[in-house]
Amino acid sequence: MNSLIKLELTRALRNRKFLFFSVIYPSALFLLIAGNADGHTKVHGTGLTLPTYMMVSMASFGALTAVLMGNSERIAKERESGWVRQLRLTPLPGRGYVLAKTASAAVVSLPSIVIVFVVAAAVKDVRLDAWQWLALTGSIWAGSLVFAALGVAIGYLASGDAVRPITMIIYFGLSMLGGLWMPTTTFPHWLQNIAKWLPTHAYAGLGRAIERSQTPSTQDIAILAVSFVLFAGGAAWLYRKDTLKA
């Protein structure tokens, strides 16, 4: 299993297009959205400045990109090419394959989080206590496992041709409606009521609570926990179903 994890890490780090969209793109998008906003530009209803608010959004978006886009497309294509079937002929357990995919995505997601933080601190003068930086990194990195499980489920659900459009619809839908690209306080009231139940909204909510030196919302934690159970359970069921077809 360790050999497969190393192989997956090597493949992920050699994919320049994937690295750009998961590591560099979120930081560039942060600078674009934050624009000329300074430390006095507040996001209505949050108590946070726009740069501070969007820093968490883009760090979460980068991690989401790494674990969701990376897992779903690679798994679907490997199923279609027969690579997964070959692995089943080895002593490698099914959970080892899923773990290798998750580990490689997690390694790529960490730099995307850190780079957004560095850019926000250096360019937009975002200042937090040391414990907040550490807590933000840990919570966003750990929370990305929810979407890693979703990526695995999509990879086993969709064919090689269909996986990209399905993933993109889910990816952009969760990002926009969850408030990763713009504050949900700008949404109509009815859309805000929908957004607050999405896992991406809860995901970013953890970081924003840490920025305000508050305890994360029980609702956000519950939404992420339930989402992880559903996504991981769905991935496990689809994996077993795919195994029976082989």
N, C-alpha and C positions, 0 to 999 in steps of 0.2 A: 504493500500500500504506500510506503514511503517513496518508492521509486515512481509510482504514478503521480503522487503529489508533486515531486520534483519536476516531472515531465510537464504537468499542467502549469506549474509556475513558469517554467521556461517558455512554454508556448504563449502564455499570457503576456510576458514581458517582451517577447519578440514581435507581438502584434502592434505595430506602430499606430495604426488607425484606431484600434481599441484604446490604446494608452492615451491618445490625444483626446478622445471624447470622454473618457472616464477620469483623466487626471488634469489635463490642461483646460479643456472646455469649461468646466464649472468655474474655475478661477476667472477666465475671460468673461464669462457671463455675469459673474459677480461685479466686475468692474463696469460692465455695460449697464447693468440695472442700477447699481449704486450711483453711477454717473458723477454729477457734481455735488451730491449730497454730502454734508459735513456732519460733525458730531452733534449738531443741534437739530437736525431734521428728524422729527419723531414720526413713528408709524402709529396712526390713530388707534387707540384702544389697547395698545400693547405696553406702553411705557418704555419702549426700546427705540434707539435711533435706527434709521434706515440701514446704514452699513452693518450695524450689529445684528439687526433682524435678518438681513439678507445673507450674512455670513453663515448663519446656521442653515438657512434654506439651501444655499449652494453647496455647502459641505454635505448635507443630506442628499442633495441631488446627485453629486458626484459619486457618493457611495452607492446610491440606488442604480446609477448607470453601470457601475462596475459589476455589481452582483446580479442584476436582473438581465441586462443585455448580454453580458458575457455568458452566463449559464444557459439561458434558454436557447440561443442560436447554436452554441457548440454541441449541446446535448442532442438537439434535433438532427443536426448534420451527422453526428457520430452514429446515431441510431440508423440513419439512412445509408451510411457508407458501410455499415457492418462492423464498425469498431467496437461498439458496445457488445455485440454478439460474440466477438472474439474474446473480449475480457471475461465474459461469462464462462468461457472454457478454462480459465485460469482459477487458482485458489482464491482470487480476490473476492471478498464478499460484496454484495450490492451496496451496503452502507459505505464501503471503502471508496467506491466510485463516486458516490454522492459527496462524501467528505472531501475527496480530492478536488472536485469542482468548487465546493464551497471555500476550501482553503485558498485556492488560487485566486478566486474572486476577492476574498477578504484581504489578501496581501496587496492587490492592486487598489482596493478601495481606501486603504489607509493613507497612501500618499495623496490621493485626491482631497481627503479631509484636511491633512496637514498643510498642503499648498494653499488651499482657500484661506486657512487661518493666517498663514504667513503673509499673504497678499493683503488681507483685511487689516492686519496689524501694521504692515509697512506702508501701505498706500492710503488707507482710510483711517489710520490712527485708532483702531479699535483696541481698547485697553480693558483687560480683565485680570482678576487675581489668578495666581498660579494654579490653585485648586480648580478654578473654573475651566481653564484651558484643558487640564487633565480630564476633568469630568466630562467636558464636551466631547473630547476625542473618544473616550471610552464609551459613552452612551451612543454616539452616532455610529461608531464602529460596531458595537454589539447589536444595535438596532437594525443594522443592515442585514443581519441573518434572517430577519423576517422576509425580506425581499429576495434573499438568496434562495430560500425555500420556494418562493413563488416562481423564480426563474427555473428551478429544477422541474417544478410541476408543469410549466408551459413547455419546457423542452421535451417532456414525455407525452404531452397532450397533442402537440402540433407536428405536422410533417415538416421536412426541410424547406419546402416552398412556402408553406403557410406561416412558419414560425416568426419570420420578421414582421409582417404586417400585424399579426396578433400581438406580438411583444410591443411594437411601437404604439399601438392603440392604448394598451394598458399602461405603458411607460409614460406617454404624454398625458393621458387622462389622469393618472394618479399624481403626476407632477403638477399639472395646472390646477386641478380641482383641490388638491391637498395644500395649496398655498406655497409651493416651493418656488414658483416663478413670480408671484405677486402676493401681497398680503391679502388674506381672505376677508379682511375688514373692508376691502373695496368691492366685494361681491354683493349682489342683492341678498336680502335677508334670507330668502328661501334657499339660496345656494349655500350660504354660510351654514345653515342647519344641516345640509347634506355633507358639506366638507368636513365638519367636525367629527364625523364618524368614519372617515377614511384613514387607513393606516399611515399614509404619508403625512397627514395633518398631525396625527398623534406622534409620529416619528420626530418631526421638527419641533413639536411642542415640548418634548423632553429637553432639547437644547435650549429653547427659549426660557424655560423655567430655571435652568441652571444659570443662564445669563442674568436673570432677575434675582438670583440667590434664593430661589424658592424650591420647595419640594415638587417634583413632577406630579401632574394631575393623575389621580387614581383612574379616571376615565381613559386617559391616554395610555397608561400602562396596561389597563385591561384590554383595550382595543388591539394593542400590539401583541399581547399574549394570545388572545383569541385568534388573531390573524395568523400568528406563527403556527399555532396548532392546526388550523384549517389548511394552511399552505403546505406544511410539512406532512400532514396526514394525507392530503391530496397527492403530493409527490410520491409518498410511499405506496399508495394504492395504485397510481399510474405506473410506477416502476414494476410492481408485482404483475399488473395486467400486461405490461410490455414483455415481461419475462415469460409469461404463459404463451405468448404468440411466437416466441423464438423457437 
